[in-house]
Amino acid sequence: MALVTPTSGQAQESTRAASHAAAGTHTLKQALEAAWQRSLEVSESRGRSARAQADQAVTQSWLSAAPALSLGQREGSAGAPAGSRETELELALPLWWPGQRKTEGQAAQSQSAWVQATEQAERLRLAGRLREAMGALHLAEADLYQLEQQVQDLAQLTQDVDRRVRAGDLAPADALATRAEWLAAQAHAGAARQALGIQQSHWHLLTGLAPLKLQTSVAPVLAQLPDTHPELVLASAAVDLGQRRADLATVQRSDSPELTLGLRLEHPGQGAASQSSVVVALRVPVGGQVYQQPRITAALGELDMAQTQAQRTRERLRAEVALAQSQLGLSQAQLQAEQERAQLLAERARLIDKSFRAGETALPDMLRAMAAALSAKSALARHQINHQTAMARLEQALGLLP
């Protein structure tokens, strides 16, 4: 059976070049904005903002609720002349309790601040998803690149071995061994190409943009958790909103006072002249404390939960910052060690290759040296990307948006 001579790897190289050419030149900030516009959170944020604006508009009115118009007519009554009729037209105007309008205005402002803080916190969470997706995408690209390089190197080695077998310098078994390694490398490259396609699809689903190019960044200069962290700002806004709602519950009752303005027309009947009168009434509910207490208790309970959540959030974020800083330091040490290891194994592979070409080293030793050097080079590439991802995770822990 004839053996197919392997190519020089130009197809794999062109595939990698096309992949890099397709990579977007936009920034992570632009990718975040694109992802935000595609997310479900943007619709929720718009809805919350519209509701907060509507609540603020209510507090600008001098009425606590919509007015009500009533019309009534009564014809005849016991002892009244025939044809007598009374017509009443009333307008009921719900009024604010003392201090209620001001307190509701403050609660509406707190709700607006909470809505803005919620949006920033959701943007930060989305940025974290993008940072992780970008790291996974670059790892997949690095794996594919290294495997394509291995395919090219093994293709060249296979050609050299075939030539030496034909010249009688090596046994035919050596040609079969190198070709088997080359085919295995092709299979691994195909699997890596599929894995890269999955990561690219995930990134496009998030942003709708081409993948970002890997950019070298520096570690954040912040060493402690800043008070401007979006999640801390959100927790503080939730506490403030809970306090405003608790204050509102103490002045707000189930029923509002009502000012009624009315006009009454009386037709005595039997040809008597009609009479009219103006009605002014004030309705003030009393004794509603017992009905108000459940709402006050619920508001105070929500305030206590918000305060507890704020404390837990600060503790969690501090732990996340400490962990991210520790992982960044470890990543730096691992990267330095891997750089030295890759250099040593690359030099060893070069020397063994030279020895193999001189006929002083067996093919299995040559293959093992190539595999070790390639593994170290691939590990170095992954550690470089992991180091960049560790810096991105520290930025995420510190609440820094792109």
C-alpha positions as CSV (number, residue, x, y, z in Angstrom):
1,M,0.0,0.0,0.0
2,A,1.4,3.4,-1.0
3,L,2.1,5.9,1.7
4,V,0.9,9.5,1.3
5,T,3.6,12.0,1.7
6,P,2.7,14.6,4.4
7,T,2.4,18.2,3.5
8,S,4.6,20.9,4.9
9,G,1.8,22.3,7.1
10,Q,1.0,25.3,4.9
11,A,-2.7,24.7,5.2
12,Q,-2.5,24.8,9.0
13,E,-0.4,27.9,9.0
14,S,-2.9,29.6,6.6
15,T,-5.7,28.6,8.9
16,R,-4.0,30.1,11.9
17,A,-3.2,33.3,10.0
18,A,-6.8,33.6,8.9
19,S,-8.0,33.1,12.5
20,H,-5.7,35.9,13.7
21,A,-6.7,38.2,10.8
22,A,-10.4,37.7,11.8
23,A,-9.7,38.7,15.3
24,G,-11.3,42.1,16.1
25,T,-9.3,45.2,16.8
26,H,-11.9,46.5,19.2
27,T,-11.3,46.8,23.0
28,L,-12.8,45.0,25.9
29,K,-14.8,48.1,26.8
30,Q,-16.4,48.0,23.4
31,A,-17.1,44.3,23.7
32,L,-18.7,44.9,27.1
33,E,-21.0,47.5,25.6
34,A,-21.9,45.3,22.8
35,A,-22.6,42.4,25.2
36,W,-24.6,44.6,27.4
37,Q,-26.9,45.7,24.6
38,R,-27.5,42.0,23.7
39,S,-28.1,40.9,27.2
40,L,-31.4,40.4,29.0
41,E,-30.2,42.6,31.9
42,V,-30.4,45.7,29.7
43,S,-34.2,45.2,29.3
44,E,-34.6,44.6,33.0
45,S,-32.5,47.8,33.7
46,R,-34.7,49.9,31.4
47,G,-37.8,48.6,33.1
48,R,-36.5,49.4,36.6
49,S,-35.4,52.9,35.4
50,A,-38.9,53.6,33.9
51,R,-40.5,52.5,37.2
52,A,-38.3,54.7,39.3
53,Q,-39.0,57.7,37.0
54,A,-42.8,57.0,37.3
55,D,-42.5,56.8,41.1
56,Q,-40.7,60.2,41.1
57,A,-43.4,61.7,38.9
58,V,-46.0,60.6,41.5
59,T,-44.3,62.5,44.2
60,Q,-44.4,65.7,42.1
61,S,-48.2,65.7,42.3
62,W,-50.1,67.5,45.2
63,L,-52.5,64.5,45.3
64,S,-51.5,61.2,46.8
65,A,-53.7,59.3,44.3
66,A,-56.0,59.9,41.3
67,P,-59.1,62.0,42.1
68,A,-62.5,60.4,41.8
69,L,-65.7,61.9,40.4
70,S,-69.1,60.7,41.5
71,L,-72.6,61.6,40.3
72,G,-75.8,60.6,42.2
73,Q,-79.5,61.3,41.8
74,R,-82.4,60.6,44.1
75,E,-86.0,61.0,43.1
76,G,-88.7,61.2,45.6
77,S,-88.6,60.5,49.3
78,A,-91.0,59.8,52.1
79,G,-93.1,62.9,52.8
80,A,-91.7,64.8,49.8
81,P,-93.9,66.3,47.2
82,A,-94.3,64.4,43.9
83,G,-91.7,65.2,41.3
84,S,-89.0,66.1,43.9
85,R,-85.5,65.2,42.9
86,E,-81.9,65.7,44.3
87,T,-78.8,65.6,42.1
88,E,-75.3,65.5,43.7
89,L,-71.9,65.9,41.9
90,E,-68.8,65.3,44.0
91,L,-65.1,65.3,43.4
92,A,-62.9,63.4,45.9
93,L,-59.3,64.5,46.2
94,P,-56.9,62.1,48.0
95,L,-54.4,64.1,50.1
96,W,-50.9,63.3,51.5
97,W,-50.4,62.6,55.1
98,P,-48.1,65.1,56.8
99,G,-44.5,64.3,55.8
100,Q,-45.7,61.5,53.4
101,R,-45.0,63.3,50.2
102,K,-41.5,64.3,51.2
103,T,-40.7,60.8,52.5
104,E,-42.0,59.2,49.3
105,G,-39.9,61.6,47.3
106,Q,-36.8,60.6,49.2
107,A,-37.7,56.9,48.7
108,A,-38.1,57.5,45.0
109,Q,-34.7,59.1,44.8
110,S,-33.1,56.2,46.7
111,Q,-34.8,53.8,44.3
112,S,-33.4,55.7,41.3
113,A,-29.9,55.5,42.9
114,W,-30.4,51.7,43.6
115,V,-31.4,51.2,39.9
116,Q,-28.2,52.9,38.7
117,A,-26.1,50.9,41.1
118,T,-27.8,47.7,40.0
119,E,-27.0,48.4,36.4
120,Q,-23.3,49.0,37.2
121,A,-23.1,45.8,39.3
122,E,-24.7,43.8,36.4
123,R,-22.2,45.4,34.0
124,L,-19.4,44.2,36.3
125,R,-20.8,40.7,36.4
126,L,-21.1,40.7,32.6
127,A,-17.5,41.9,32.4
128,G,-16.4,39.0,34.5
129,R,-18.1,36.6,32.1
130,L,-16.3,38.3,29.1
131,R,-12.9,38.1,30.9
132,E,-13.3,34.4,31.5
133,A,-14.6,33.8,28.0
134,M,-11.7,35.7,26.5
135,G,-9.2,33.7,28.6
136,A,-10.8,30.4,27.5
137,L,-10.8,31.5,23.9
138,H,-7.1,32.5,24.0
139,L,-6.2,29.2,25.6
140,A,-8.0,27.3,22.8
141,E,-6.1,29.4,20.2
142,A,-2.8,28.7,21.9
143,D,-3.5,24.9,22.1
144,L,-4.4,24.8,18.4
145,Y,-1.3,26.9,17.4
146,Q,1.0,24.6,19.3
147,L,-0.6,21.4,17.8
148,E,-0.4,22.9,14.3
149,Q,3.3,23.6,14.9
150,Q,3.7,19.9,16.0
151,V,2.0,18.7,12.9
152,Q,4.4,20.8,10.8
153,D,7.5,19.6,12.7
154,L,6.4,16.0,12.5
155,A,5.6,16.4,8.8
156,Q,9.2,17.6,8.2
157,L,10.6,14.9,10.3
158,T,8.6,12.3,8.4
159,Q,9.9,13.5,5.2
160,D,13.5,13.4,6.5
161,V,13.0,9.8,7.9
162,D,11.5,8.7,4.6
163,R,14.5,10.0,2.7
164,R,16.9,8.3,5.1
165,V,15.0,5.0,4.9
166,R,15.3,5.1,1.1
167,A,19.0,5.8,1.5
168,G,19.3,2.8,3.9
169,D,20.3,4.9,7.0
170,L,17.1,4.0,8.9
171,A,14.8,1.0,9.2
172,P,11.4,1.1,7.6
173,A,9.9,0.8,11.1
174,D,11.2,4.2,11.9
175,A,9.2,5.7,9.0
176,L,6.1,4.0,10.2
177,A,6.6,5.3,13.7
178,T,7.1,8.9,12.6
179,R,4.1,8.7,10.3
180,A,1.9,7.4,13.2
181,E,3.0,10.3,15.4
182,W,2.2,12.7,12.6
183,L,-1.3,11.3,12.1
184,A,-1.9,11.4,15.9
185,A,-0.9,15.1,15.9
186,Q,-3.3,15.8,13.1
187,A,-6.1,14.2,15.0
188,H,-5.3,16.2,18.1
189,A,-5.1,19.4,16.0
190,G,-8.6,18.6,14.6
191,A,-10.0,18.2,18.1
192,A,-8.3,21.5,19.2
193,R,-9.8,23.2,16.1
194,Q,-13.3,22.1,17.2
195,A,-12.7,23.3,20.8
196,L,-11.6,26.7,19.4
197,G,-14.8,26.8,17.3
198,I,-16.9,26.3,20.4
199,Q,-15.2,29.1,22.3
200,Q,-15.5,31.4,19.3
201,S,-19.2,30.6,19.1
202,H,-19.6,31.3,22.8
203,W,-17.8,34.7,22.5
204,H,-19.9,35.7,19.4
205,L,-23.1,34.7,21.3
206,L,-22.1,37.0,24.1
207,T,-20.9,40.0,22.1
208,G,-21.8,39.6,18.5
209,L,-18.2,40.7,17.7
210,A,-15.1,39.0,16.4
211,P,-12.7,37.6,19.2
212,L,-10.4,40.1,20.8
213,K,-6.7,39.8,20.2
214,L,-4.6,38.9,23.3
215,Q,-3.2,42.1,24.8
216,T,-0.5,42.3,27.4
217,S,-1.7,44.3,30.5
218,V,-0.2,45.2,33.8
219,A,-1.4,44.3,37.2
220,P,-3.8,46.8,38.9
221,V,-2.1,49.2,41.3
222,L,-4.9,49.0,43.8
223,A,-4.0,46.8,46.8
224,Q,-7.3,47.0,48.8
225,L,-11.0,46.8,48.1
226,P,-12.2,50.3,47.0
227,D,-15.4,51.8,48.3
228,T,-16.4,52.5,44.7
229,H,-16.7,48.8,44.0
230,P,-20.1,48.5,42.1
231,E,-21.3,45.7,44.4
232,L,-20.4,47.7,47.5
233,V,-22.2,50.7,46.0
234,L,-25.2,48.5,45.3
235,A,-25.2,47.1,48.8
236,S,-25.1,50.7,50.2
237,A,-27.9,51.8,47.9
238,A,-30.0,48.8,49.0
239,V,-29.5,49.8,52.7
240,D,-30.4,53.4,52.0
241,L,-33.5,52.3,50.0
242,G,-34.5,50.0,52.9
243,Q,-34.2,52.9,55.4
244,R,-36.3,55.2,53.2
245,R,-39.0,52.6,52.8
246,A,-39.0,52.0,56.6
247,D,-39.5,55.7,57.1
248,L,-42.2,55.8,54.5
249,A,-44.1,52.9,56.3
250,T,-44.2,55.0,59.5
251,V,-46.0,57.9,57.8
252,Q,-48.0,56.1,55.2
253,R,-51.4,54.6,56.0
254,S,-53.7,52.3,54.2
255,D,-56.3,55.1,53.5
256,S,-55.4,58.7,52.6
257,P,-57.3,61.8,53.8
258,E,-59.8,63.0,51.2
259,L,-61.1,66.4,50.5
260,T,-64.5,66.3,48.8
261,L,-65.9,69.2,46.8
262,G,-69.5,68.8,45.7
263,L,-72.6,70.5,44.3
264,R,-76.1,69.6,45.3
265,L,-79.2,70.5,43.2
266,E,-82.6,70.2,44.8
267,H,-85.9,70.2,42.8
268,P,-88.7,70.4,45.4
269,G,-91.4,69.7,42.7
270,Q,-94.9,71.1,42.4
271,G,-93.5,74.1,40.5
272,A,-91.2,75.2,43.4
273,A,-87.9,76.9,42.5
274,S,-84.8,74.7,42.4
275,Q,-82.1,75.2,45.1
276,S,-78.4,74.6,44.9
277,S,-75.7,74.2,47.6
278,V,-72.0,73.6,47.7
279,V,-70.6,70.7,49.7
280,V,-67.1,70.7,51.2
281,A,-66.0,67.7,53.3
282,L,-62.8,66.4,54.7
283,R,-62.5,62.7,55.4
284,V,-59.6,61.7,57.8
285,P,-59.2,58.0,58.7
286,V,-58.4,57.5,62.4
287,G,-57.1,54.6,64.5
288,G,-55.1,52.9,61.8
289,Q,-52.0,52.1,63.8
290,V,-52.8,48.5,64.3
291,Y,-53.3,48.1,60.5
292,Q,-50.1,50.0,59.8
293,Q,-47.9,47.8,62.0
294,P,-47.5,44.8,59.7
295,R,-46.2,47.1,56.9
296,I,-43.7,48.8,59.3
297,T,-42.5,45.4,60.6
298,A,-42.0,44.1,57.0
299,A,-40.1,47.3,56.0
300,L,-37.8,47.0,59.1
301,G,-37.2,43.4,58.3
302,E,-36.1,44.2,54.8
303,L,-33.8,47.0,56.2
304,D,-32.2,44.5,58.5
305,M,-31.6,42.0,55.7
306,A,-30.1,44.8,53.5
307,Q,-27.7,45.8,56.3
308,T,-26.7,42.1,56.9
309,Q,-26.2,41.6,53.1
310,A,-24.0,44.7,52.8
311,Q,-21.7,43.4,55.6
312,R,-21.6,39.9,54.0
313,T,-20.9,41.5,50.6
314,R,-17.9,43.5,51.9
315,E,-16.5,40.4,53.6
316,R,-16.9,38.3,50.5
317,L,-15.3,40.9,48.2
318,R,-12.3,41.3,50.6
319,A,-11.8,37.5,50.4
320,E,-12.1,37.5,46.6
321,V,-9.5,40.3,46.4
322,A,-7.1,38.5,48.7
323,L,-7.5,35.2,46.7
324,A,-7.0,37.0,43.3
325,Q,-3.8,38.7,44.6
326,S,-2.5,35.3,45.8
327,Q,-3.3,33.6,42.5
328,L,-1.6,36.4,40.6
329,G,1.6,36.0,42.6
330,L,1.5,32.2,42.1
331,S,0.9,32.7,38.4
332,Q,3.9,35.0,38.1
333,A,6.1,32.4,39.9
334,Q,4.8,29.6,37.7
335,L,5.3,31.7,34.5
336,Q,9.0,32.4,35.4
337,A,9.6,28.7,36.1
338,E,7.9,27.6,32.9
339,Q,9.9,30.0,30.8
340,E,13.2,28.6,32.1
341,R,11.9,25.0,31.7
342,A,10.8,25.7,28.1
343,Q,14.2,27.1,27.2
344,L,16.0,24.1,28.7
345,L,13.9,21.6,26.9
346,A,14.0,23.5,23.6
347,E,17.8,23.5,23.8
348,R,17.8,19.8,24.7
349,A,15.6,19.0,21.7
350,R,17.9,21.0,19.4
351,L,20.9,19.0,20.6
352,I,19.2,15.7,20.3
353,D,17.9,16.6,16.8
354,K,21.5,17.4,15.8
355,S,22.6,14.1,17.2
356,F,19.8,12.2,15.5
357,R,20.7,13.8,12.1
358,A,24.3,12.6,12.7
359,G,23.1,9.1,13.4
360,E,24.1,9.1,17.0
361,T,20.6,9.1,18.6
362,A,17.7,6.7,18.0
363,L,14.4,7.9,16.6
364,P,12.4,7.1,19.9
365,D,14.7,9.4,21.8
366,M,14.3,12.1,19.2
367,L,10.5,11.8,19.4
368,R,10.5,11.9,23.1
369,A,12.7,15.0,23.1
370,M,10.4,16.7,20.6
371,A,7.3,15.9,22.6
372,A,8.8,17.2,25.8
373,A,9.9,20.4,24.2
374,L,6.5,20.9,22.6
375,S,4.8,20.2,25.9
376,A,6.9,22.7,27.6
377,K,6.3,25.3,24.9
378,S,2.6,24.7,25.1
379,A,2.6,24.9,28.9
380,L,4.5,28.2,28.6
381,A,1.9,29.6,26.2
382,R,-0.9,28.6,28.6
383,H,0.8,30.1,31.6
384,Q,1.2,33.4,29.8
385,I,-2.5,33.4,29.1
386,N,-3.3,32.3,32.6
387,H,-1.1,35.1,33.9
388,Q,-3.1,37.6,31.9
389,T,-6.3,36.0,33.1
390,A,-5.2,36.2,36.7
391,M,-4.6,40.0,36.3
392,A,-8.1,40.3,34.7
393,R,-9.6,38.4,37.7
394,L,-7.9,40.7,40.1
395,E,-9.4,43.7,38.2
396,Q,-12.7,41.9,38.4
397,A,-12.3,41.4,42.2
398,L,-11.4,45.0,42.7
399,G,-14.6,46.0,40.7
400,L,-12.7,47.7,37.8
401,L,-14.8,47.9,34.7
402,P,-12.9,47.9,31.3
